[in-house]
Amino acid sequence: MQIKFYLKNNPRKKFLLSSKKDDIPIIKILKIINQSSLGFAVIKVKDKYKIFTDGDFRRNIVKDSHFIFKKSSQIKSKKNITIDINETMYRAYRLMSKKQINCVLVSQNKKIFSYLTLHEINESLSPERLNLDKEKLKKFNLDISKHLIRYNFANLFIKEN
């Protein structure tokens, strides 16, 4: 599946904050992260993008009790990983696994306009889903325990990495 088809059915809202200067208070960025419930915020300053994650903030707050009063210009950011909208979800998954990241920014014509999370990629690529609809369970008398036993049995043959 191409990323553009996935994003067409899953539009994005308020994850990007544009600013003329790189001096956004950390507290404002945290509010954006909390309001969006994404676990991250993307800040665009001129033509550059910075991504801030709640995990990065938690780690910094533990090290520096005054961190919350800093501004975005004082925070060293990681290099953003982007993928083109015409790539496939499989390519995005491989990229995120290789880089060990949970979020990748999606670009079109070298401009960031969306994102993908590892969780949603896993959901969309999963070859098997177990949807437990009560009506279907009753109608077809499905035995879920046998299905779960098969998963546990197969798990015995999977090695780490």
C-alpha positions in Angstrom: 0.0 0.0 0.0 1.3 3.4 -0.9 1.6 6.0 1.9 -0.6 8.5 -0.1 -3.6 6.1 -0.1 -3.2 5.5 3.7 -3.0 9.2 4.4 -6.0 9.9 2.2 -8.1 7.8 4.6 -6.3 9.0 7.7 -6.0 12.8 7.5 -3.7 14.6 10.0 -4.6 17.4 12.3 -2.6 20.1 14.1 0.8 18.4 14.4 2.9 21.2 12.9 3.6 24.5 14.5 5.1 27.2 12.3 7.2 30.0 13.9 9.3 32.8 12.5 11.9 32.4 15.3 13.3 29.3 17.0 12.4 30.6 20.5 9.2 28.7 21.3 8.8 28.1 25.0 9.1 24.4 25.9 5.8 24.7 27.9 4.0 25.7 24.6 5.4 22.7 22.8 4.3 20.4 25.7 0.8 21.8 25.4 0.7 21.0 21.7 1.9 17.4 22.4 -0.8 17.0 25.1 -3.6 18.5 23.0 -2.8 16.3 20.0 -2.2 13.1 22.0 0.4 12.1 19.4 3.4 12.0 21.7 5.3 14.5 19.6 5.2 17.9 17.9 6.9 19.2 14.8 8.1 22.8 14.7 8.8 24.5 11.4 11.2 27.5 11.6 11.7 29.0 8.2 12.5 26.0 6.0 13.8 23.7 8.8 11.8 21.2 10.8 12.4 20.1 14.4 10.6 17.2 16.0 10.1 17.1 19.8 8.9 14.0 21.5 7.4 13.6 25.0 10.1 11.0 25.7 12.8 13.5 24.9 11.2 16.0 27.3 10.8 13.4 30.1 14.5 12.5 29.8 15.6 16.2 29.9 13.3 17.1 32.8 14.9 14.3 34.9 18.4 15.7 34.1 17.6 19.4 34.4 14.8 20.7 36.7 14.8 24.1 34.8 14.3 22.4 31.4 10.6 23.3 31.4 11.5 27.0 31.3 13.8 26.8 28.3 13.0 27.6 24.7 13.2 25.4 21.6 16.4 27.1 20.4 18.2 25.8 23.5 17.2 22.2 22.7 19.4 20.0 20.5 17.1 18.2 18.1 17.6 15.0 16.3 17.9 14.8 12.5 14.4 14.3 11.1 13.8 11.2 9.1 11.4 11.8 6.1 9.8 9.6 3.5 8.1 10.6 0.3 4.4 10.2 0.0 4.8 8.0 -3.1 6.7 5.4 -1.1 5.1 2.3 0.3 4.1 1.6 3.9 6.5 -1.4 3.8 9.4 0.9 2.9 8.3 3.2 5.8 8.3 0.3 8.2 11.7 -0.9 7.1 13.1 2.6 7.4 11.7 3.1 10.9 12.9 -0.3 12.1 16.4 0.4 10.7 16.6 3.8 12.4 14.8 2.6 15.5 12.3 5.4 15.5 8.6 5.6 16.2 7.6 8.4 13.9 8.6 9.4 10.3 7.7 12.7 8.6 6.0 12.4 5.2 7.1 14.8 2.5 5.7 15.8 -0.8 7.8 18.0 -3.2 10.4 18.3 -0.3 7.8 19.8 2.1 6.6 18.1 5.2 2.8 17.8 5.4 2.1 14.7 7.4 3.6 11.8 9.5 3.4 8.1 10.1 3.8 6.3 13.4 5.2 2.8 13.8 2.1 1.7 15.6 -0.2 2.7 12.7 2.1 1.1 10.1 2.0 -2.2 12.1 -1.8 -2.0 12.3 -2.1 -1.4 8.5 0.3 -4.1 7.5 -0.8 -6.8 9.9 -1.7 -9.8 7.8 -4.0 -11.2 10.4 -6.4 -9.3 12.6 -8.5 -10.8 15.2 -11.7 -8.7 15.4 -13.8 -9.9 18.3 -17.3 -8.9 17.3 -19.8 -10.4 19.8 -22.5 -10.9 17.2 -20.2 -12.9 14.9 -18.9 -14.9 17.8 -22.4 -16.0 18.7 -23.5 -16.5 15.1 -20.6 -18.7 14.0 -19.8 -20.1 17.5 -16.1 -19.2 17.1 -13.7 -20.5 19.7 -11.2 -17.8 20.3 -9.1 -19.8 22.7 -8.1 -22.2 19.9 -7.0 -19.2 17.8 -4.9 -17.8 20.6 -3.3 -21.2 21.3 -2.1 -21.3 17.6 -0.5 -17.9 18.1 1.2 -19.0 21.3 2.4 -22.2 19.6 3.8 -20.3 16.6 5.6 -17.9 19.0 7.7 -20.8 20.3 9.5 -20.8 16.9 10.3 -17.1 16.6 13.8 -16.1 17.6 14.8 -12.6 18.8 15.9 -10.3 16.1 
